[in-house]
């Protein structure tokens, strides 16, 4: 009977060991592929500016990019856009609620900026071939 009990203990121990090894490998892979830790270089990001569903501009978001410009809407409104330190944001708008300004500077594809009154959308695109992970699956 002791042999059977020992086999169960060995199988249980090996199962627990396999689970721990799988968790350690997943954690190692997650930290290795995180561009924030400097072990892997991040892909270049590009901001795509759309108005009324049409692409207006493609702006590379590099660390040394520093640019401010204004986009006029067909209805007469305007948005002032700033690119700095690898981020983009709307810093001024003449829309009533200014929600686009309140979104701040972004550099993640998970957070597009939109100004509904002026029909302007700023979408960040990562030039890496991998699909970005959204907030739900993190």
C-alpha positions as CSV (number, residue, x, y, z in Angstrom):
1,X,0.0,0.0,0.0
2,X,2.9,2.3,0.7
3,X,4.1,1.9,-2.9
4,X,0.7,3.1,-4.3
5,X,0.8,6.1,-1.8
6,X,4.3,7.0,-2.9
7,X,3.3,6.9,-6.6
8,X,0.4,9.3,-5.9
9,X,2.8,11.6,-4.1
10,X,5.4,11.5,-6.9
11,X,2.7,12.2,-9.6
12,X,1.3,15.0,-7.5
13,X,4.8,16.5,-7.0
14,X,5.6,16.3,-10.7
15,X,2.3,17.9,-11.6
16,X,2.9,20.8,-9.2
17,X,6.5,21.2,-10.5
18,X,5.2,21.3,-14.1
19,X,2.7,24.0,-13.3
20,X,5.4,26.1,-11.5
21,X,7.7,25.7,-14.5
22,X,5.0,26.8,-16.9
23,X,4.2,29.8,-14.8
24,X,7.9,30.7,-14.5
25,X,8.3,30.4,-18.3
26,X,5.2,32.6,-18.9
27,X,6.5,35.2,-16.5
28,X,10.0,35.2,-18.1
29,X,8.4,35.6,-21.6
30,X,6.2,38.4,-20.4
31,X,9.1,40.4,-18.9
32,X,11.4,39.6,-21.8
33,X,9.0,40.9,-24.4
34,X,8.1,44.1,-22.5
35,X,9.7,47.0,-24.3
36,X,9.7,49.1,-21.2
37,X,12.4,47.1,-19.6
38,X,14.9,47.9,-22.4
39,X,15.7,44.3,-23.3
40,X,13.8,44.5,-26.6
41,X,13.4,47.6,-28.7
42,X,9.9,48.9,-29.3
43,X,8.6,49.2,-32.8
44,X,8.1,52.6,-34.3
45,X,4.7,54.1,-33.7
46,X,2.8,56.2,-36.2
47,X,-0.2,58.5,-35.5
48,X,-2.9,58.3,-38.2
49,X,-5.1,61.4,-38.3
50,X,-8.5,60.9,-39.9
51,X,-11.2,63.4,-40.5
52,X,-14.6,62.4,-41.9
53,X,-13.2,58.9,-42.3
54,X,-10.4,60.0,-44.6
55,X,-6.8,59.8,-43.8
56,X,-5.2,63.3,-43.5
57,X,-1.7,62.6,-42.2
58,X,0.6,60.0,-41.0
59,X,3.0,61.2,-38.3
60,X,5.9,59.1,-36.9
61,X,6.0,59.3,-33.1
62,X,9.7,59.4,-32.4
63,X,11.3,60.7,-29.2
64,X,12.9,63.6,-31.0
65,X,9.7,64.7,-32.8
66,X,8.4,68.1,-31.7
67,X,5.6,69.6,-33.8
68,X,2.5,71.6,-33.3
69,X,-0.1,72.2,-36.0
70,X,-3.8,73.0,-36.5
71,X,-6.4,71.0,-38.4
72,X,-9.5,72.9,-39.6
73,X,-12.8,71.0,-40.0
74,X,-15.2,71.4,-42.8
75,X,-17.7,73.0,-40.5
76,X,-15.3,75.8,-39.4
77,X,-13.9,74.3,-36.2
78,X,-10.3,73.6,-35.4
79,X,-8.0,71.4,-33.3
80,X,-4.5,72.2,-32.4
81,X,-2.4,69.0,-32.2
82,X,1.0,68.6,-30.5
83,X,3.6,65.9,-31.1
84,X,6.3,65.6,-28.5
85,X,8.4,62.9,-26.8
86,X,6.8,60.0,-28.8
87,X,3.3,61.1,-27.9
88,X,0.5,63.0,-29.6
89,X,-2.5,64.9,-28.2
90,X,-4.9,67.7,-28.9
91,X,-3.9,70.7,-26.9
92,X,-6.6,73.1,-28.0
93,X,-10.0,72.8,-29.7
94,X,-13.0,75.1,-30.2
95,X,-15.5,72.4,-29.6
96,X,-18.0,72.9,-26.7
97,X,-17.0,70.0,-24.4
98,X,-13.2,69.8,-25.1
99,X,-13.2,66.1,-24.3
100,X,-10.4,65.6,-26.9
101,X,-8.2,68.0,-25.0
102,X,-8.9,66.3,-21.7
103,X,-7.6,63.0,-23.1
104,X,-4.1,64.4,-22.9
105,X,-1.0,63.1,-24.7
106,X,-1.1,59.4,-25.7
107,X,1.3,56.9,-27.3
108,X,-0.7,53.7,-27.0
109,X,-2.9,52.1,-29.7
110,X,-5.4,51.2,-27.0
111,X,-6.4,54.9,-26.5
112,X,-7.4,56.7,-29.7
113,X,-8.3,60.4,-29.4
114,X,-11.5,61.6,-31.0
115,X,-13.2,65.0,-31.4
116,X,-16.7,64.1,-32.4
117,X,-17.9,67.7,-33.2
118,X,-15.0,68.1,-35.7
119,X,-15.1,64.4,-36.8
120,X,-11.4,64.0,-36.1
121,X,-9.8,60.7,-34.9
122,X,-6.2,60.1,-34.0
123,X,-5.3,56.5,-34.0
124,X,-1.8,55.2,-33.0
125,X,-0.5,52.3,-35.0
126,X,2.4,50.2,-33.9
127,X,4.7,49.2,-36.8
128,X,5.5,45.8,-35.1
129,X,3.7,43.0,-36.8
130,X,2.2,41.7,-33.6
131,X,-1.3,42.8,-32.7
132,X,-1.4,45.0,-29.6
133,X,-2.9,43.6,-26.4
134,X,-5.9,45.4,-25.3
135,X,-6.8,46.2,-21.7
136,X,-9.3,43.4,-21.4
137,X,-6.7,40.6,-22.1
138,X,-3.9,42.0,-20.0
